[in-house]
Amino acid sequence: MKRALITGINGQDGSYLAELLLNNGYEVYGIIRRSSFENRNKLINIKHILDKIHLYPCSLEDHLAIYKLIKKIMPDECYHLAAQSFVNYSFENDSMIMSINFNSTLNLLTSINELSPHCRFYFAGSSEMFGNPDISPQNEETRFNPRSLYGISKLASYYLVTNFREKNGLYACTGISYNHESPRRGYQFVTRKITSGLAKIYTGKMETLELGNIDAIRDWGYAPDYVQAMRMMLDNPSGPKDYVIATGIPHSVKDFLETAFSALNLNYSDYIVINKDLIRNSENVPLIGNSRNIQHDLGWSHTKGFSEIVEEMVLNDLKLEK
């Protein structure tokens, strides 16, 4: 039986990935923050599989703890999904992001390289690595130009993964994922802020929803599809290779609002308040991904359309509110 280690297993992607691997006969191990282990509300995404997985509360910045854990588990696959994910373009209050996101990747790779070099390693990259791109859509050859510390930290880890692949021969690769959503999306993201806020408005618990730039454009996909791409990348017959994972279809926040509110027969403009303090400048060139390579090489494709994703999130949040 293969053993898989997932960092951030209680997050959106980690929980779907754990389900996928369990269904494929894997023994699944997960690293979570100690605070999550103590607060069971933070384990809600994996509540239904807690009796089937092995959880370890551990700091990814603690090299010795990671080393001991890799030695104990000896994983066949490692999916590094955990990160400080708040994207702040002002570079304020982000002093820990670079340290946490880069050092966690370094600790995992050095431990795997020494103790379990057969282990295949997946790193969760981000479209924020492109940041303010020269062209749209972006592919694997597009120049990186991050404009946030989050994007910079992801890019530094990307180069670290590349180095371990080329210098040490590890099967290590990066999936450059664009925005992907589901009912398990964190409440700090604008999509979940919209669907959960809408559910509160519909049930009379809230009157208005504050947002920033609703003209911002993103490439939104479905999280379970992107988790499938991760699994396929670690089973690539051609060996480790980095891929852009995206739909290639642009939608604005306004599109998301229209689709979400229409699902409950409401007009979003009656309930939205624009807060200038929340407004970020739109990209001159939108972050839209070209996933032609992973489609061609591995046969991956996105399965759920934008409207279906939004409506699923709305109905889930409405169910939670009721």
Backbone hydrogen bonds, N-H to C=O, Kabsch-Sander energy under -0.5 kcal/mol:
donor,donor_aa,acceptor,acceptor_aa,energy
4,A,27,E,-2.6
5,L,77,E,-2.5
6,I,29,Y,-2.5
7,T,79,Y,-2.5
8,G,31,I,-1.6
9,I,6,I,-0.6
9,I,31,I,-0.8
11,G,8,G,-1.8
14,G,8,G,-0.6
15,S,11,G,-2.2
16,Y,12,Q,-1.7
17,L,13,D,-2.7
18,A,14,G,-2.4
19,E,15,S,-1.9
20,L,16,Y,-2.3
21,L,17,L,-2.7
22,L,18,A,-2.4
23,N,19,E,-2.2
24,N,20,L,-0.8
24,N,21,L,-0.6
25,G,22,L,-1.8
26,Y,21,L,-2.5
27,E,2,K,-3.1
28,V,26,Y,-0.6
29,Y,4,A,-3.0
30,G,54,H,-3.0
31,I,6,I,-2.4
32,I,30,G,-0.5
32,I,56,Y,-1.9
36,S,33,R,-0.5
37,F,33,R,-1.7
38,E,34,R,-1.7
39,N,35,S,-1.4
40,R,38,E,-0.7
42,K,39,N,-2.1
43,L,40,R,-1.6
44,I,41,N,-1.1
46,I,43,L,-1.5
47,K,44,I,-0.8
49,I,46,I,-1.7
50,L,47,K,-0.8
52,K,49,I,-2.2
53,I,49,I,-0.8
54,H,28,V,-2.3
55,L,53,I,-0.5
56,Y,30,G,-2.7
58,C,32,I,-2.5
58,C,56,Y,-0.5
60,L,58,C,-0.5
62,D,59,S,-1.6
63,H,61,E,-1.1
66,I,62,D,-2.3
67,Y,63,H,-2.7
68,K,64,L,-2.5
69,L,65,A,-1.9
70,I,66,I,-2.7
71,K,67,Y,-2.1
72,K,68,K,-1.8
73,I,69,L,-2.7
74,M,70,I,-2.9
76,D,3,R,-2.6
77,E,3,R,-1.7
78,C,120,R,-2.9
79,Y,5,L,-3.0
80,H,78,C,-0.6
80,H,122,Y,-3.2
81,L,7,T,-0.9
81,L,79,Y,-1.1
85,S,83,A,-0.9
88,N,86,F,-0.8
89,Y,87,V,-0.6
91,F,88,N,-1.1
97,I,94,D,-1.0
98,M,94,D,-0.7
100,I,96,M,-2.9
101,N,97,I,-2.5
102,F,98,M,-2.1
103,N,99,S,-2.2
104,S,100,I,-1.7
105,T,101,N,-0.9
106,L,102,F,-2.3
107,N,103,N,-2.8
108,L,104,S,-1.9
109,L,105,T,-2.5
110,T,106,L,-2.6
111,S,107,N,-1.7
112,I,108,L,-2.6
113,N,109,L,-2.7
114,E,110,T,-1.6
115,L,111,S,-2.7
116,S,112,I,-1.7
119,C,116,S,-2.5
120,R,76,D,-2.7
121,F,171,Y,-3.3
122,Y,78,C,-3.0
123,F,173,C,-2.5
124,A,80,H,-2.0
125,G,123,F,-1.2
125,G,175,G,-1.8
127,S,177,S,-1.6
129,M,126,S,-1.9
130,F,127,S,-1.8
131,G,127,S,-1.1
132,N,130,F,-0.9
132,N,145,N,-2.3
138,Q,288,I,-3.0
142,T,139,N,-1.4
145,N,129,M,-0.9
149,L,88,N,-0.6
152,I,148,S,-2.4
153,S,149,L,-2.8
154,K,150,Y,-2.2
155,L,151,G,-2.2
156,A,152,I,-2.6
157,S,153,S,-1.8
158,Y,154,K,-2.1
159,Y,155,L,-2.2
160,L,156,A,-1.6
161,V,157,S,-2.7
162,T,158,Y,-2.3
163,N,159,Y,-2.2
164,F,160,L,-2.3
165,R,161,V,-1.9
166,E,162,T,-2.6
167,K,163,N,-3.1
168,N,163,N,-0.6
168,N,164,F,-0.9
169,G,165,R,-0.6
170,L,164,F,-1.8
172,A,170,L,-1.5
173,C,121,F,-2.2
175,G,123,F,-2.2
176,I,174,T,-0.6
176,I,243,Y,-3.2
177,S,125,G,-0.8
177,S,175,G,-1.4
178,Y,245,I,-2.2
181,E,221,G,-2.8
185,R,182,S,-1.8
189,F,186,G,-1.4
193,K,189,F,-2.4
194,I,190,V,-2.1
195,T,191,T,-2.3
196,S,192,R,-2.7
197,G,193,K,-1.7
198,L,194,I,-2.7
199,A,195,T,-1.8
200,K,196,S,-1.7
201,I,197,G,-2.4
202,Y,198,L,-2.9
203,T,199,A,-1.6
204,G,201,I,-1.3
205,K,200,K,-2.8
206,M,200,K,-1.1
209,L,271,Y,-2.6
211,L,273,V,-2.2
214,I,212,G,-0.9
216,A,213,N,-1.0
218,R,251,H,-3.1
220,W,218,R,-0.7
220,W,249,I,-0.6
221,G,179,N,-2.2
223,A,181,E,-2.6
223,A,221,G,-0.5
225,D,222,Y,-1.1
226,Y,222,Y,-1.4
227,V,223,A,-2.1
228,Q,224,P,-1.6
229,A,225,D,-1.4
230,M,226,Y,-1.6
231,R,227,V,-2.0
232,M,228,Q,-2.1
233,M,229,A,-2.2
234,L,230,M,-1.3
235,D,232,M,-1.2
236,N,233,M,-0.8
239,G,236,N,-2.0
243,Y,174,T,-1.6
245,I,176,I,-2.3
246,A,244,V,-0.6
251,H,218,R,-2.2
253,V,216,A,-1.8
254,K,214,I,-2.2
256,F,252,S,-1.9
257,L,253,V,-2.6
258,E,254,K,-2.7
259,T,255,D,-2.4
260,A,256,F,-2.7
261,F,257,L,-2.8
262,S,258,E,-1.9
263,A,259,T,-1.2
264,L,261,F,-1.2
265,N,262,S,-1.8
266,L,261,F,-2.8
268,Y,266,L,-0.6
270,D,267,N,-1.9
271,Y,268,Y,-2.1
272,I,268,Y,-1.1
273,V,209,L,-2.6
275,N,211,L,-3.1
275,N,273,V,-0.6
276,K,274,I,-0.7
278,L,275,N,-2.0
279,I,276,K,-1.0
287,L,217,I,-0.6
288,I,286,P,-1.3
290,N,138,Q,-3.0
291,S,289,G,-0.6
295,Q,291,S,-1.9
296,H,292,R,-2.5
297,D,293,N,-3.1
298,L,294,I,-1.8
299,G,294,I,-0.6
299,G,295,Q,-0.9
300,W,294,I,-1.5
309,I,305,G,-2.1
310,V,306,F,-2.4
311,E,307,S,-2.5
312,E,308,E,-2.1
313,M,309,I,-2.1
314,V,310,V,-2.4
315,L,311,E,-2.5
316,N,312,E,-1.9
317,D,313,M,-2.3
318,L,314,V,-2.4
319,K,315,L,-1.9
320,L,316,N,-2.1
321,E,317,D,-2.2
322,K,318,L,-2.1
